């Protein structure tokens, strides 16, 4: 048993305390996946707005962006 184990206790004993719980890595991955689904509506709206601007520019008859 090393010094670290004397201070914090046996790592097997600590592992038993957290048995059955979601790990921090799994929780972070789950939150990341949920975040992707959360922004679907906003991403769709931004894409539609870009498409509308692009079509409006095509209707003006210009194939380039006018200098301002």
Secondary structure, DSSP 4 states (H G I P E B T S, - for coil): --HHHHHH--HHHHHHHTTTSPPHHHHHHHHHHHHHHHTHHHHHHHHHHHHHHHHHHHHTT-SSPPP-
